[in-house]
Amino acid sequence: MSVIVTDASLTLQWFLEDEADRGYSLAVLQRLQQDSAVVPSLRFYEMGNGLMTACRRKRIAFDQAIEYLKKVRKLPIPHDEVSPDIILNLPDIANRYDLTNYDAAYLELAIRRRLMLATTDDALRKAAVRAGVALVKPV
């Protein structure tokens, strides 16, 4: 059994059915029947924001967003507890790998815990390769 880091771009695709290419994200979700995942706490903020943005763009109704968040609560994906020092070091990683500070949180977790990363974000995928972090391949 492996532990993987899943980011918000990937997780949002589990719920937003109008996404162009959901194959990879759904394959990762399927993989979580055997493997487990861990996320930075930031992912929960990003999930809420992504779903609210989808509501405002009329992609989903607000009631759907609430239902999706209920499902997120039930996912057996714990968050990684970190110290403020780790959070305050994220700009170094963001700068080194040309990422947003948010994406740096996922990369930092994967680096620190030596875990594979699952993401649909191109910049984060490229940064992971540069950092020597293995990317999750579909089963």
C-alpha positions as CSV (number, residue, x, y, z in Angstrom):
1,M,0.0,0.0,0.0
2,S,1.3,3.4,-1.0
3,V,0.5,6.9,0.4
4,I,0.0,9.6,-2.1
5,V,-0.4,13.4,-2.0
6,T,-3.5,14.6,-3.9
7,D,-4.0,18.2,-4.7
8,A,-7.2,20.2,-5.1
9,S,-7.1,20.4,-8.9
10,L,-7.3,16.6,-9.0
11,T,-9.9,16.3,-6.2
12,L,-12.2,18.9,-7.7
13,Q,-12.4,16.8,-10.9
14,W,-13.9,14.0,-8.9
15,F,-17.0,16.2,-8.4
16,L,-17.1,18.6,-11.4
17,E,-18.4,16.4,-14.2
18,D,-18.0,19.0,-16.9
19,E,-14.2,18.9,-16.6
20,A,-12.6,18.2,-20.0
21,D,-10.4,15.3,-19.0
22,R,-11.3,13.5,-15.8
23,G,-9.8,10.1,-16.7
24,Y,-6.6,10.6,-14.7
25,S,-8.3,12.0,-11.6
26,L,-10.9,9.2,-11.6
27,A,-8.2,6.6,-12.0
28,V,-6.4,8.1,-8.9
29,L,-9.7,8.0,-7.0
30,Q,-10.1,4.3,-8.0
31,R,-6.5,3.7,-6.8
32,L,-7.4,5.0,-3.4
33,Q,-9.3,1.8,-2.8
34,Q,-5.9,0.1,-2.3
35,D,-3.7,3.1,-1.4
36,S,-4.2,6.0,1.0
37,A,-3.7,9.7,0.6
38,V,-2.7,12.7,2.7
39,V,-3.1,16.4,2.0
40,P,-2.0,19.7,3.4
41,S,-4.8,21.5,5.3
42,L,-4.8,24.1,2.5
43,R,-6.6,21.6,0.2
44,F,-9.8,22.1,2.2
45,Y,-9.7,25.9,1.6
46,E,-9.0,25.3,-2.1
47,M,-11.9,22.8,-2.4
48,G,-14.3,25.3,-0.9
49,N,-13.0,28.0,-3.1
50,G,-13.1,25.8,-6.3
51,L,-16.7,24.8,-5.6
52,M,-17.8,28.4,-4.9
53,T,-16.1,29.5,-8.1
54,A,-18.0,26.7,-10.0
55,C,-21.2,28.0,-8.4
56,R,-20.6,31.6,-9.5
57,R,-19.8,30.4,-13.0
58,K,-23.1,28.5,-13.0
59,R,-21.3,25.1,-13.5
60,I,-23.0,23.7,-10.4
61,A,-25.8,24.8,-8.0
62,F,-24.9,25.9,-4.5
63,D,-26.8,22.9,-3.1
64,Q,-24.5,20.6,-5.2
65,A,-21.4,22.4,-3.7
66,I,-22.7,21.7,-0.2
67,E,-23.3,18.0,-1.1
68,Y,-19.8,17.7,-2.6
69,L,-18.3,19.2,0.6
70,K,-20.2,16.6,2.6
71,K,-18.6,13.9,0.5
72,V,-15.2,15.5,1.0
73,R,-15.7,15.3,4.7
74,K,-16.3,11.5,4.4
75,L,-13.2,10.8,2.3
76,P,-10.6,8.9,4.4
77,I,-7.9,11.4,3.5
78,P,-6.3,13.0,6.5
79,H,-4.5,16.3,6.5
80,D,-0.8,16.7,7.4
81,E,-0.2,18.8,10.5
82,V,2.6,21.3,10.0
83,S,4.4,24.0,12.0
84,P,4.3,27.6,11.0
85,D,8.0,27.3,10.1
86,I,7.1,24.9,7.3
87,I,4.4,27.2,6.1
88,L,6.7,30.2,6.2
89,N,9.3,28.2,4.1
90,L,6.8,27.6,1.3
91,P,7.9,30.8,-0.6
92,D,11.4,29.3,-1.0
93,I,9.9,26.2,-2.7
94,A,7.5,28.3,-4.7
95,N,10.4,30.5,-5.9
96,R,12.7,27.6,-6.6
97,Y,10.2,25.7,-8.7
98,D,8.2,28.6,-10.1
99,L,5.0,27.7,-8.3
100,T,2.3,29.5,-6.4
101,N,2.7,29.3,-2.7
102,Y,-0.4,27.1,-2.6
103,D,1.0,24.5,-5.0
104,A,4.3,24.6,-3.1
105,A,2.4,23.2,-0.1
106,Y,1.6,20.0,-2.0
107,L,5.2,19.7,-3.3
108,E,6.7,20.4,0.1
109,L,4.5,17.6,1.6
110,A,5.5,15.1,-1.1
111,I,9.2,16.0,-0.6
112,R,9.2,16.0,3.2
113,R,7.4,12.7,3.5
114,R,8.9,11.1,0.4
115,L,5.5,10.5,-1.2
116,M,4.2,10.3,-4.7
117,L,2.1,13.2,-6.0
118,A,-1.2,13.1,-7.9
119,T,-2.1,16.4,-9.7
120,T,-3.7,17.6,-12.9
121,D,-1.8,20.9,-12.6
122,D,0.9,21.2,-15.3
123,A,3.2,23.5,-13.4
124,L,3.0,21.4,-10.3
125,R,3.7,18.2,-12.3
126,K,6.8,19.8,-13.9
127,A,8.0,21.1,-10.5
128,A,7.6,17.6,-9.0
129,V,9.7,16.1,-11.8
130,R,12.4,18.7,-11.2
131,A,12.3,18.0,-7.5
132,G,12.6,14.3,-7.9
133,V,9.1,13.6,-6.7
134,A,7.4,10.6,-8.4
135,L,4.0,11.3,-10.0
136,V,1.2,8.9,-9.6
137,K,0.5,6.9,-12.7
138,P,-3.1,5.6,-13.3
139,V,-3.6,1.9,-12.3
